Amino acid sequence: MARDINRPNVYRMMSDFASELLEGEHYDLAGMYTSAGIEIVGSTMQDSIRVELQAIRTKALHEIDASSIMVDRSDSRYPIFQAQASFLSGNFQNAKELYDRHYRLVPGMFKELDAYFCIWLIQQDTEAGDYDRANELAREMMQWVDSLAEGFDREVKGQLVIAYSDIAFAQQEYPKARALYERMIATKEFEETTARKVAELRVAEVDRLTRNFEKAMERLERLARRNDRFLQIESCYQMALIKFEMEDYLESAKLVEQVFSWEPNHTKSRLLKGQLDLQMKKFQEATDVRVGLSTDKRLLVPGSPLRVELDDKTGSVSVRSQNIEVTAVTTGGDKETFNLFPVGDSRTKFRGELPTKLGAPVPGNHQLDLLGNDQIEYDYSVAFKRANNLPDMPVLLDVASDAVLKVSSGGIMTDEEEQKHYLEKLEIAIDDMSFDFLDDDQSEIIVRPGNPIYVRVKDFDQSKTKASDKVVVKAATSSGDSINAVELVETAPHSGVFAGIIPTASAGATAYASDSSEGKLPIHAIVDGNYEGWVGLLDNTRPKSFTVDINDYVQVDKMTVISAIAGRRLKDFVLQTSANG
């Protein structure tokens, strides 16, 4: 609020309030309040107020170091309390080093530790790529928060959910991360919290990273129109990132300058500006020597637009035209004409783009339809060359894409199905903040003998004909068996997605039990022969259990269970199913 109002009397109120916290011996609050104030308000604060806040922070942090460790050095918990003291005093490196050496102590100390310190530990594990440790700590903390009868501050709870969701985000599990963020946005409890704002920005970031730029821009433009300076700054920064990735460096630079007008010390925007300066320099050096049409790419991925630019410094091409007509032709038979238009107020720089898609060629549909083995040639249109007396100056591009391989012991979901799947899971338990069900499904990476292995490859440049194409993959086991050629068939013409199944040899059903009487083994209950069946040990140990694993992927059918011995009858019965048998 102080930053947005930007008035001396409001800054004075900040300093007075911090002084009251210090005098009241609320050292942790004074330290956090002054640190946040200095960081958030930034360079707009008066120097005199900044000096006062820094002095208060120094005194508060000194007192925190002296008083926050409430146990003796001989106590096994001492290193974690010391790490928390370092965190609260701003010595993050020391806090992380102490935590790394004693991280196993934290789950049993939540009620004695600062909640934001614990969330910071989860974030540090995530940034370090130690996802298993981050997941374990996050789940333990969420269970602890959920167990508190008196409830918990919703901002802290929201930041905890964000930290947990960020683990999936960092692992590039974008459907899962998006589902977590969107469910949080839809939860009424988190309305008007900073955590919810972060979740909204994260959804846009997922769209950006999955190259769904149009959807990301729609969301960010909507957020930027809200009367919230935090959302305005971060939305503008993300839009600048999108424009940078789209190679629209001029528009990206404008957005970065807008961020600086609000927050001159925005660190991420400073880094982006450095990248922009480098790219703009390269762009200028390249256009200085270009003759005719150009693009910075020599490969084109289907679905990415074909972007073309012209820097006509001499005016030899553009002197008589407000737009430049270009024709693109593919070896597969498509032909499209589109226009380049002036960039801003420039009379010499022109840009244009043509959308592309994997598919059968349809000339004249204002979209370049590509096959995986296509070569693209573009040049000024015949009519434009004739009108301006220009020679042929074709530019060639090849179609290419990276392959993505997915393997599962059950059916493989599409990205959209994955997102829906996680949303449905979230609906089940969001009310009590129990997220254990979101653990990675181990059934997808366990293959039972006899069950198929499902394989899917997404590779656009292998979709080369008008029919469904095929690709070949190889499968091998650690024990030495292998199949040198497994044929995957395209799911539909021009989908670029290839799917197939690798069979495995059957292992047969198995049975096991809590214990057995001599000669009355579990397997005797499920095999042919003159066997009495399974009988547990005749002792007082209870309960007894008997389990049959079909080891197969079959439909549920009729089954007869006989338990007729008096005093030893069946008490409970459970039928479990899985996606992989």
C-alpha positions as CSV (number, residue, x, y, z in Angstrom):
1,M,0.0,0.0,0.0
2,A,2.8,2.4,0.9
3,R,4.5,1.8,-2.4
4,D,1.3,2.4,-4.4
5,I,0.3,5.6,-2.5
6,N,3.9,6.8,-2.4
7,R,3.5,9.5,0.2
8,P,6.1,10.5,2.9
9,N,3.5,10.3,5.8
10,V,2.7,6.7,4.9
11,Y,6.4,5.8,4.9
12,R,6.7,7.4,8.3
13,M,3.9,5.2,9.6
14,M,5.8,2.2,8.4
15,S,8.9,3.2,10.3
16,D,6.9,4.0,13.5
17,F,5.1,0.7,13.4
18,A,8.4,-1.2,13.0
19,S,9.8,0.7,16.0
20,E,6.7,-0.3,18.1
21,L,7.3,-3.9,17.1
22,L,11.0,-3.7,18.2
23,E,10.1,-1.9,21.5
24,G,7.5,-4.6,22.2
25,E,10.2,-7.2,21.8
26,H,8.4,-8.7,18.8
27,Y,11.8,-9.3,17.2
28,D,10.7,-11.8,14.6
29,L,7.8,-9.6,13.4
30,A,10.0,-6.5,13.3
31,G,12.7,-8.4,11.3
32,M,10.3,-9.8,8.8
33,Y,8.3,-6.5,8.5
34,T,11.3,-4.3,7.9
35,S,12.8,-6.8,5.4
36,A,9.6,-7.1,3.5
37,G,9.1,-3.3,3.5
38,I,12.6,-2.6,2.1
39,E,12.2,-5.2,-0.6
40,I,8.6,-4.4,-1.7
41,V,8.7,-0.6,-1.6
42,G,12.1,-0.5,-3.3
43,S,13.7,2.6,-4.6
44,T,10.6,4.8,-4.2
45,M,11.2,5.0,-0.4
46,Q,12.8,8.1,1.1
47,D,16.5,7.5,2.0
48,S,15.9,8.6,5.6
49,I,13.1,6.1,6.1
50,R,15.2,3.4,4.5
51,V,18.0,4.0,6.9
52,E,15.6,3.8,9.9
53,L,14.1,0.5,8.7
54,Q,17.6,-1.0,8.1
55,A,18.6,0.0,11.6
56,I,15.5,-1.6,13.1
57,R,16.0,-4.7,11.1
58,T,19.7,-5.0,12.2
59,K,18.6,-4.8,15.9
60,A,15.8,-7.2,15.5
61,L,17.9,-9.8,13.7
62,H,20.5,-9.5,16.4
63,E,17.9,-10.2,19.1
64,I,16.5,-13.1,17.0
65,D,20.0,-14.8,16.9
66,A,20.3,-14.4,20.7
67,S,16.8,-15.6,21.6
68,S,15.3,-17.8,19.0
69,I,17.2,-21.0,19.9
70,M,15.3,-22.2,22.9
71,V,17.2,-25.5,23.5
72,D,20.6,-26.4,24.8
73,R,23.4,-27.1,22.3
74,S,23.3,-30.8,23.5
75,D,19.7,-31.1,22.2
76,S,19.6,-33.0,18.9
77,R,17.2,-30.4,17.6
78,Y,19.6,-27.6,18.1
79,P,21.0,-27.5,14.5
80,I,17.5,-27.0,13.0
81,F,16.7,-24.2,15.5
82,Q,20.1,-22.7,14.5
83,A,19.1,-23.0,10.8
84,Q,15.8,-21.2,11.6
85,A,17.7,-18.4,13.4
86,S,20.0,-18.0,10.3
87,F,17.0,-17.9,8.0
88,L,15.2,-15.2,10.1
89,S,18.4,-13.2,10.2
90,G,18.9,-13.4,6.4
91,N,21.8,-15.8,6.4
92,F,20.2,-18.2,4.0
93,Q,23.3,-20.0,3.0
94,N,24.1,-21.1,6.5
95,A,20.5,-22.0,7.1
96,K,20.5,-24.3,4.0
97,E,23.8,-25.9,5.0
98,L,22.6,-26.7,8.5
99,Y,19.3,-28.1,7.1
100,D,21.1,-30.3,4.6
101,R,23.0,-32.0,7.4
102,H,20.0,-32.5,9.7
103,Y,17.0,-32.5,7.4
104,R,15.5,-35.7,8.9
105,L,14.7,-33.8,12.1
106,V,12.3,-31.3,10.5
107,P,9.1,-33.4,10.1
108,G,8.9,-34.0,13.9
109,M,9.4,-30.3,14.7
110,F,6.7,-28.5,12.7
111,K,4.9,-27.2,15.8
112,E,8.1,-25.7,17.1
113,L,9.2,-24.0,13.9
114,D,8.2,-21.0,11.9
115,A,5.8,-22.1,9.2
116,Y,7.4,-19.8,6.5
117,F,10.8,-21.3,7.4
118,C,9.4,-24.8,6.8
119,I,7.9,-23.7,3.4
120,W,11.3,-22.1,2.5
121,L,12.9,-25.5,3.1
122,I,10.5,-27.2,0.7
123,Q,11.3,-24.5,-1.9
124,Q,15.1,-25.0,-1.4
125,D,14.8,-28.7,-1.9
126,T,12.8,-28.1,-5.1
127,E,15.3,-25.6,-6.4
128,A,18.1,-28.0,-5.7
129,G,16.4,-30.8,-7.7
130,D,15.9,-33.0,-4.6
131,Y,12.3,-33.6,-5.4
132,D,11.8,-36.7,-3.3
133,R,12.9,-34.8,-0.2
134,A,10.8,-31.8,-1.1
135,N,7.7,-34.1,-1.7
136,E,8.2,-35.9,1.6
137,L,8.6,-32.7,3.6
138,A,5.6,-31.0,1.9
139,R,3.3,-34.0,2.5
140,E,4.4,-34.3,6.1
141,M,3.7,-30.6,6.7
142,M,0.3,-30.7,4.9
143,Q,-0.8,-33.6,7.1
144,W,0.3,-31.7,10.2
145,V,-1.5,-28.5,9.1
146,D,-4.6,-30.6,8.4
147,S,-4.5,-32.2,11.9
148,L,-4.7,-28.9,13.8
149,A,-8.2,-28.6,15.2
150,E,-8.0,-24.8,15.5
151,G,-7.2,-24.5,11.8
152,F,-4.3,-22.6,10.3
153,D,-3.7,-19.2,8.7
154,R,-5.0,-19.4,5.1
155,E,-2.1,-17.5,3.6
156,V,0.4,-19.9,5.2
157,K,-1.8,-22.8,4.0
158,G,-1.9,-21.3,0.5
159,Q,1.8,-20.8,0.3
160,L,2.3,-24.4,1.4
161,V,0.0,-25.6,-1.4
162,I,2.0,-23.5,-3.9
163,A,5.3,-25.0,-2.6
164,Y,3.9,-28.5,-3.1
165,S,2.5,-27.6,-6.6
166,D,5.9,-26.1,-7.6
167,I,7.5,-29.5,-7.1
168,A,5.5,-30.9,-10.0
169,F,6.1,-27.7,-11.9
170,A,9.9,-28.0,-11.5
171,Q,9.7,-31.6,-12.7
172,Q,7.9,-30.4,-15.8
173,E,4.8,-32.4,-14.8
174,Y,2.8,-29.6,-16.3
175,P,-0.7,-31.3,-16.3
176,K,-0.4,-32.2,-12.6
177,A,1.0,-28.7,-11.7
178,R,-1.7,-26.9,-13.7
179,A,-4.4,-29.0,-12.0
180,L,-3.1,-28.1,-8.5
181,Y,-2.9,-24.4,-9.3
182,E,-6.3,-24.3,-10.9
183,R,-8.0,-26.1,-8.1
184,M,-6.4,-23.7,-5.6
185,I,-7.7,-20.8,-7.7
186,A,-11.2,-22.3,-7.5
187,T,-11.1,-22.8,-3.7
188,K,-13.0,-20.1,-1.9
189,E,-10.7,-20.3,1.2
190,F,-7.8,-18.7,-0.8
191,E,-9.7,-15.7,-2.2
192,E,-7.7,-12.4,-1.9
193,T,-4.5,-14.2,-0.8
194,T,-1.1,-13.7,-2.3
195,A,-0.8,-17.4,-2.7
196,R,-3.9,-17.4,-5.0
197,K,-2.3,-14.6,-7.1
198,V,0.8,-16.7,-7.5
199,A,-1.3,-19.7,-8.6
200,E,-2.9,-17.6,-11.3
201,L,0.5,-16.5,-12.6
202,R,1.8,-20.0,-12.4
203,V,-1.1,-21.3,-14.7
204,A,0.0,-18.7,-17.3
205,E,3.6,-19.8,-16.9
206,V,2.5,-23.4,-17.6
207,D,0.8,-22.2,-20.8
208,R,4.0,-20.3,-21.8
209,L,6.3,-23.3,-21.2
210,T,4.0,-25.6,-23.1
211,R,4.0,-22.9,-25.9
212,N,0.3,-22.2,-25.6
213,F,1.1,-18.5,-26.0
214,E,-2.3,-17.3,-27.0
215,K,-4.0,-18.8,-23.9
216,A,-1.2,-17.5,-21.7
217,M,-1.5,-13.9,-23.1
218,E,-5.3,-13.9,-22.6
219,R,-4.9,-14.8,-18.9
220,L,-2.0,-12.4,-18.3
221,E,-3.8,-9.5,-20.0
222,R,-6.8,-10.2,-17.8
223,L,-4.6,-10.2,-14.6
224,A,-2.8,-7.0,-15.7
225,R,-6.1,-5.2,-15.8
226,R,-6.8,-5.9,-12.1
227,N,-6.2,-3.1,-9.6
228,D,-3.3,-5.0,-8.0
229,R,0.3,-3.8,-8.5
230,F,1.8,-7.2,-7.8
231,L,-0.3,-8.8,-10.5
232,Q,0.3,-5.9,-12.9
233,I,4.1,-6.2,-12.5
234,E,4.4,-10.0,-12.7
235,S,1.8,-10.3,-15.5
236,C,3.7,-7.7,-17.5
237,Y,7.0,-9.5,-16.9
238,Q,5.5,-12.8,-18.1
239,M,4.1,-11.2,-21.2
240,A,7.6,-9.8,-21.9
241,L,8.9,-13.3,-21.6
242,I,6.3,-14.6,-24.1
243,K,7.2,-11.9,-26.6
244,F,10.9,-12.7,-26.2
245,E,10.3,-16.4,-26.9
246,M,8.2,-15.4,-29.9
247,E,11.2,-13.4,-31.0
248,D,9.2,-10.1,-30.9
249,Y,12.1,-8.4,-29.2
250,L,10.8,-4.8,-29.7
251,E,7.4,-5.6,-28.0
252,S,9.2,-7.5,-25.2
253,A,11.5,-4.5,-24.6
254,K,8.4,-2.2,-24.3
255,L,6.9,-4.5,-21.7
256,V,10.1,-4.7,-19.7
257,E,10.2,-0.9,-19.6
258,Q,6.6,-0.9,-18.3
259,V,7.8,-3.2,-15.5
260,F,10.6,-0.8,-14.6
261,S,8.2,2.1,-14.5
262,W,6.5,0.3,-11.6
263,E,9.4,-1.5,-10.0
264,P,12.9,-0.2,-11.1
265,N,14.7,-3.0,-9.3
266,H,12.7,-5.9,-10.6
267,T,15.5,-8.5,-10.8
268,K,14.0,-10.9,-13.3
269,S,13.2,-8.1,-15.7
270,R,16.8,-6.9,-15.4
271,L,18.0,-10.3,-16.5
272,L,15.6,-10.4,-19.3
273,K,16.7,-6.9,-20.4
274,G,20.3,-8.2,-20.7
275,Q,19.1,-11.0,-23.0
276,L,17.1,-8.5,-25.0
277,D,20.0,-6.2,-25.4
278,L,22.1,-9.1,-26.7
279,Q,19.4,-10.3,-29.1
280,M,18.7,-6.8,-30.4
281,K,22.4,-6.4,-31.0
282,K,22.5,-9.7,-32.9
283,F,19.4,-8.7,-34.8
284,Q,20.8,-5.4,-35.8
285,E,24.1,-7.0,-36.9
286,A,22.3,-9.6,-39.0
287,T,19.9,-7.2,-40.7
288,D,22.7,-4.9,-41.6
289,V,24.0,-7.4,-44.1
290,R,20.7,-9.1,-45.2
291,V,19.4,-8.6,-48.6
292,G,15.8,-9.5,-49.2
293,L,13.5,-11.6,-47.0
294,S,15.0,-13.4,-43.9
295,T,14.2,-15.5,-40.9
296,D,16.5,-16.4,-38.0
297,K,15.5,-20.1,-38.2
298,R,16.4,-22.8,-40.6
299,L,14.1,-25.5,-39.1
300,L,10.4,-25.2,-38.5
301,V,8.3,-27.2,-36.1
302,P,4.7,-27.9,-37.3
303,G,2.3,-25.7,-35.2
304,S,4.9,-22.9,-34.9
305,P,4.2,-19.9,-37.2
306,L,6.5,-19.1,-40.1
307,R,7.8,-15.6,-39.3
308,V,9.4,-13.5,-42.0
309,E,11.0,-10.1,-41.8
310,L,12.4,-7.6,-44.2
311,D,14.8,-4.7,-43.4
312,D,14.8,-2.6,-46.5
313,K,17.3,0.1,-45.5
314,T,17.7,1.4,-49.1
315,G,13.9,1.5,-49.7
316,S,14.4,-0.3,-53.0
317,V,11.6,-2.8,-52.2
318,S,9.3,-0.9,-49.9
319,V,9.4,2.6,-51.4
320,R,6.2,2.0,-53.3
321,S,4.4,-0.5,-51.0
322,Q,2.8,-0.3,-47.6
323,N,2.9,-4.1,-47.3
324,I,5.1,-6.8,-48.8
325,E,3.5,-9.8,-50.4
326,V,5.2,-13.2,-49.8
327,T,4.4,-16.7,-51.1
328,A,5.4,-19.9,-49.2
329,V,5.5,-23.3,-51.0
330,T,6.0,-26.8,-49.6
331,T,7.4,-29.8,-51.4
332,G,4.2,-31.6,-50.2
333,G,2.0,-29.4,-52.4
334,D,0.8,-26.5,-50.2
335,K,1.0,-22.9,-51.4
336,E,0.0,-19.8,-49.4
337,T,0.4,-16.1,-49.8
338,F,0.6,-13.6,-46.9
339,N,1.7,-10.1,-46.2
340,L,4.5,-8.3,-44.2
341,F,3.5,-5.1,-42.6
342,P,5.5,-2.2,-41.2
343,V,7.0,-2.6,-37.7
344,G,5.7,0.3,-35.6
345,D,6.4,3.6,-37.3
346,S,9.3,2.2,-39.3
347,R,9.2,2.7,-43.1
348,T,11.9,0.1,-43.8
349,K,11.2,-2.8,-41.4
350,F,8.5,-5.2,-42.2
351,R,7.3,-8.4,-40.5
352,G,4.6,-11.0,-41.0
353,E,3.8,-14.6,-40.1
354,L,1.8,-17.5,-41.4
355,P,0.4,-20.2,-39.1
356,T,1.4,-23.8,-39.8
357,K,-0.1,-27.2,-38.9
358,L,0.7,-30.8,-39.5
359,G,-1.8,-32.0,-42.2
360,A,-2.6,-32.7,-45.8
361,P,-1.9,-29.7,-48.0
362,V,-4.9,-27.4,-48.8
363,P,-3.6,-24.5,-50.9
364,G,-5.2,-21.2,-50.2
365,N,-6.5,-21.8,-46.7
366,H,-4.2,-19.2,-45.2
367,Q,-2.4,-21.9,-43.2
368,L,0.7,-23.7,-44.3
369,D,-0.1,-27.4,-44.1
370,L,3.1,-29.5,-43.5
371,L,4.2,-33.1,-43.8
372,G,7.1,-34.3,-41.7
373,N,9.6,-34.5,-44.5
374,D,8.6,-31.2,-46.2
375,Q,10.9,-28.5,-47.3
376,I,9.6,-25.0,-47.3
377,E,10.5,-22.3,-49.8
378,Y,9.3,-18.7,-49.5
379,D,10.0,-15.6,-51.6
380,Y,8.3,-12.4,-52.8
381,S,5.1,-13.4,-54.7
382,V,5.3,-13.5,-58.4
383,A,3.0,-10.5,-58.7
384,F,5.1,-8.4,-56.2
385,K,8.4,-9.3,-58.0
386,R,6.9,-8.3,-61.3
387,A,5.6,-5.0,-60.0
388,N,8.9,-4.1,-58.4
389,N,11.3,-5.7,-60.9
390,L,12.8,-8.0,-58.3
391,P,14.8,-11.2,-59.0
392,D,14.1,-14.6,-57.4
393,M,15.5,-14.7,-53.8
394,P,14.1,-17.9,-52.2
395,V,14.7,-18.9,-48.6
396,L,14.6,-22.6,-47.7
397,L,13.5,-24.2,-44.4
398,D,13.3,-27.8,-43.3
399,V,10.5,-29.3,-41.1
400,A,11.8,-30.9,-37.9
401,S,10.7,-31.6,-34.3
402,D,12.0,-33.3,-31.2
403,A,10.5,-36.7,-30.2
404,V,8.7,-37.3,-26.9
405,L,8.5,-40.9,-25.7
406,K,6.0,-42.1,-23.0
407,V,5.8,-45.6,-21.6
408,S,3.2,-47.0,-19.2
409,S,1.9,-50.3,-17.9
410,G,-1.6,-48.9,-18.3
411,G,-3.2,-46.8,-21.0
412,I,-1.4,-43.5,-21.7
413,M,-3.5,-40.4,-21.3
414,T,-3.2,-37.3,-23.5
415,D,-2.1,-34.1,-21.9
416,E,-5.7,-33.0,-21.7
417,E,-6.7,-36.3,-20.1
418,E,-3.9,-36.0,-17.6
419,Q,-5.0,-32.6,-16.5
420,K,-8.6,-33.7,-16.1
421,H,-7.4,-36.8,-14.2
422,Y,-5.6,-34.6,-11.6
423,L,-8.5,-32.2,-11.3
424,E,-10.8,-35.1,-10.5
425,K,-8.3,-36.3,-7.8
426,L,-8.1,-32.8,-6.4
427,E,-11.9,-32.6,-6.1
428,I,-11.9,-35.7,-3.8
429,A,-9.7,-34.3,-1.0
430,I,-9.1,-30.6,-1.4
431,D,-11.4,-29.8,1.5
432,D,-9.2,-31.5,4.1
433,M,-5.9,-30.5,2.4
434,S,-4.9,-34.2,2.1
435,F,-2.7,-34.5,-0.9
436,D,-1.2,-38.0,-0.5
437,F,-3.4,-39.2,-3.4
438,L,-1.4,-37.0,-5.8
439,D,1.8,-39.0,-5.3
440,D,3.1,-40.4,-8.5
441,D,1.1,-43.5,-9.5
442,Q,3.6,-46.4,-9.1
443,S,1.2,-48.6,-11.0
444,E,2.2,-46.8,-14.2
445,I,5.9,-47.9,-13.8
446,I,5.3,-51.4,-12.6
447,V,4.8,-54.1,-15.3
448,R,3.4,-57.4,-14.3
449,P,4.5,-60.4,-16.3
450,G,1.9,-61.2,-19.0
451,N,0.5,-57.6,-19.2
452,P,1.3,-55.3,-22.1
453,I,3.6,-52.3,-22.1
454,Y,1.9,-49.3,-23.7
455,V,4.2,-47.0,-25.8
456,R,3.5,-43.6,-27.3
457,V,5.8,-41.4,-29.3
458,K,5.0,-37.8,-30.3
459,D,7.2,-36.9,-33.3
460,F,5.7,-34.5,-35.9
461,D,8.5,-34.9,-38.5
462,Q,7.8,-38.7,-38.8
463,S,4.2,-38.0,-40.1
464,K,5.3,-37.9,-43.7
465,T,2.3,-39.2,-45.8
466,K,-1.4,-38.6,-46.1
467,A,-2.0,-42.0,-44.4
468,S,-1.2,-43.1,-40.9
469,D,2.6,-43.5,-40.8
470,K,4.7,-45.8,-38.6
471,V,7.8,-45.6,-36.5
472,V,10.0,-48.3,-34.9
473,V,11.3,-48.4,-31.4
474,K,13.5,-50.9,-29.5
475,A,12.8,-52.5,-26.1
476,A,15.3,-54.2,-23.8
477,T,15.3,-55.5,-20.2
478,S,18.1,-55.3,-17.6
479,S,18.3,-59.1,-17.6
480,G,19.2,-59.2,-21.3
481,D,16.1,-59.8,-23.3
482,S,15.2,-57.4,-26.1
483,I,12.9,-56.8,-29.1
484,N,14.8,-55.0,-31.8
485,A,11.8,-53.6,-33.7
486,V,8.5,-52.7,-32.2
487,E,6.2,-50.9,-34.8
488,L,4.1,-48.0,-33.6
489,V,1.3,-46.8,-35.8
490,E,0.1,-43.2,-36.1
491,T,-3.1,-42.7,-34.1
492,A,-4.6,-40.8,-37.0
493,P,-3.3,-39.3,-40.3
494,H,-1.2,-36.2,-39.5
495,S,-1.6,-36.5,-35.7
496,G,2.2,-37.0,-35.3
497,V,1.4,-39.3,-32.4
498,F,2.4,-43.0,-32.7
499,A,1.2,-45.7,-30.4
500,G,1.8,-49.4,-29.9
501,I,1.9,-52.3,-27.4
502,I,4.9,-54.5,-26.4
503,P,3.7,-57.9,-25.1
504,T,5.3,-59.6,-22.1
505,A,5.2,-63.3,-21.1
506,S,2.7,-64.4,-18.5
507,A,3.8,-65.4,-15.0
508,G,0.5,-66.9,-13.8
509,A,-1.6,-66.2,-10.7
510,T,0.1,-66.3,-7.2
511,A,-1.2,-66.6,-3.7
512,Y,0.3,-65.7,-0.3
513,A,-0.9,-65.5,3.3
514,S,0.0,-64.2,6.7
515,D,1.0,-67.7,7.7
516,S,0.3,-71.4,6.9
517,S,-0.1,-74.7,8.5
518,E,2.3,-77.4,7.4
519,G,1.2,-78.8,4.0
520,K,-1.6,-76.3,3.7
521,L,0.1,-73.6,1.5
522,P,-1.7,-70.6,-0.1
523,I,-1.0,-71.9,-3.6
524,H,-3.1,-75.0,-2.9
525,A,-6.2,-72.8,-2.9
526,I,-5.9,-71.8,-6.5
527,V,-4.4,-74.7,-8.4
528,D,-5.9,-77.9,-9.6
529,G,-5.2,-81.1,-7.7
530,N,-6.2,-83.0,-4.6
531,Y,-5.5,-80.3,-2.2
532,E,-7.5,-79.2,0.9
533,G,-6.7,-75.6,0.3
534,W,-5.0,-73.0,2.5
535,V,-5.1,-73.3,6.3
536,G,-3.6,-70.7,8.6
537,L,-1.4,-71.6,11.6
538,L,-3.4,-72.9,14.5
539,D,-2.4,-70.2,17.0
540,N,-3.9,-67.2,18.7
541,T,-2.4,-64.6,16.3
542,R,-5.0,-62.5,14.7
543,P,-6.0,-61.5,12.1
544,K,-5.1,-64.0,9.4
545,S,-5.0,-62.9,5.8
546,F,-5.0,-64.7,2.4
547,T,-4.3,-62.9,-0.9
548,V,-4.6,-63.9,-4.5
549,D,-2.8,-61.8,-7.2
550,I,-4.2,-62.6,-10.7
551,N,-1.2,-61.0,-12.4
552,D,-3.3,-60.3,-15.4
553,Y,-5.3,-57.5,-17.0
554,V,-8.8,-59.0,-17.2
555,Q,-12.4,-58.1,-16.5
556,V,-13.9,-58.9,-13.1
557,D,-15.8,-62.3,-13.3
558,K,-17.4,-64.8,-11.0
559,M,-15.2,-66.3,-8.2
560,T,-16.1,-68.8,-5.5
561,V,-14.6,-68.6,-2.0
562,I,-15.2,-71.5,0.4
563,S,-14.6,-70.8,4.1
564,A,-16.7,-73.4,5.9
565,I,-14.6,-74.4,9.0
566,A,-16.4,-73.5,12.2
567,G,-14.7,-70.7,14.1
568,R,-12.5,-69.9,11.1
569,R,-15.0,-68.3,8.8
570,L,-14.3,-65.4,6.5
571,K,-14.5,-62.1,8.3
572,D,-13.7,-59.5,5.6
573,F,-13.4,-59.6,1.8
574,V,-11.7,-57.0,-0.4
575,L,-11.5,-56.9,-4.2
576,Q,-8.7,-54.6,-5.5
577,T,-8.2,-53.6,-9.1
578,S,-5.5,-51.6,-10.9
579,A,-4.8,-50.3,-14.3
580,N,-2.0,-52.8,-14.8
581,G,-3.5,-56.1,-13.5
